[in-house]
Amino acid sequence: MDNYGMRGGWQGQDAENELRRRAAEYSSMSRGALESELAREAARLRAEGMLDIGQLTAFMNAAAPYMSAEQLKRMRELIDSLR
């Protein structure tokens, strides 16, 4: 299962490399595509009873060094919209 390295997954350098890879992947997406991806993933996690806002916030905090201020602001807004 893809857990973004947050729960029993990647550790240390592997986690950092995965964060960099995902940040690069998502940074190339348009805002609309990124929001659609988030909505799909959130719906899937809700259906499975696995949507964890705390885990999303932890991911955002871990990825923050690789994001611009605007990207970080938007991610906070998106996570807040899922509450």
C-alpha positions as CSV (number, residue, x, y, z in Angstrom):
1,M,0.0,0.0,0.0
2,D,1.3,3.5,-0.9
3,N,1.5,5.3,2.4
4,Y,3.7,8.3,1.5
5,G,6.2,7.1,4.0
6,M,4.2,8.2,6.9
7,R,3.1,4.9,8.5
8,G,5.6,2.1,8.7
9,G,6.9,2.8,5.2
10,W,10.0,4.6,4.0
11,Q,12.5,5.9,6.6
12,G,15.5,8.1,6.6
13,Q,17.0,8.8,3.1
14,D,14.3,6.7,1.4
15,A,11.6,8.9,2.9
16,E,13.4,12.1,1.9
17,N,13.9,10.8,-1.7
18,E,10.2,9.8,-1.9
19,L,9.2,13.3,-0.7
20,R,11.4,14.9,-3.3
21,R,10.0,12.6,-6.0
22,R,6.4,13.3,-5.1
23,A,7.0,17.1,-4.8
24,A,8.5,17.1,-8.3
25,E,5.6,15.0,-9.6
26,Y,3.0,17.2,-8.1
27,S,4.7,20.5,-8.8
28,S,4.4,19.8,-12.5
29,M,0.6,19.4,-12.3
30,S,-1.7,22.2,-12.9
31,R,-3.7,23.5,-10.0
32,G,-6.9,21.9,-11.3
33,A,-5.2,18.6,-11.9
34,L,-3.7,18.6,-8.4
35,E,-7.0,19.5,-6.8
36,S,-8.7,16.7,-8.8
37,E,-6.0,14.2,-7.7
38,L,-6.5,15.3,-4.1
39,A,-10.3,14.9,-4.3
40,R,-10.0,11.4,-5.8
41,E,-7.5,10.3,-3.2
42,A,-9.6,11.8,-0.3
43,A,-12.7,10.1,-1.6
44,R,-10.9,6.8,-1.8
45,L,-9.5,7.2,1.7
46,R,-12.9,8.2,3.2
47,A,-14.5,5.2,1.6
48,E,-11.9,3.0,3.2
49,G,-12.2,4.8,6.5
50,M,-8.6,5.8,6.3
51,L,-8.7,9.6,5.7
52,D,-6.4,11.0,8.4
53,I,-6.1,14.8,8.4
54,G,-3.3,14.5,11.0
55,Q,-1.3,12.3,8.5
56,L,-1.9,14.8,5.7
57,T,-0.7,17.6,7.9
58,A,2.4,15.6,8.8
59,F,3.1,15.0,5.1
60,M,2.6,18.7,4.4
61,N,5.0,19.6,7.2
62,A,7.6,17.1,5.9
63,A,7.2,18.3,2.3
64,A,7.2,22.0,3.2
65,P,11.0,22.5,2.7
66,Y,10.5,21.5,-1.0
67,M,7.5,23.8,-1.6
68,S,7.2,27.5,-2.4
69,A,5.3,29.7,0.1
70,E,2.4,29.8,-2.3
71,Q,2.4,26.0,-2.7
72,L,2.4,25.5,1.1
73,K,-0.4,28.1,1.5
74,R,-2.5,26.3,-1.0
75,M,-1.8,22.9,0.5
76,R,-2.9,24.2,3.9
77,E,-6.1,25.5,2.3
78,L,-6.8,22.1,0.7
79,I,-6.2,20.2,3.8
80,D,-8.5,22.6,5.7
81,S,-11.2,22.0,3.1
82,L,-11.1,18.3,3.9
83,R,-11.8,18.8,7.6
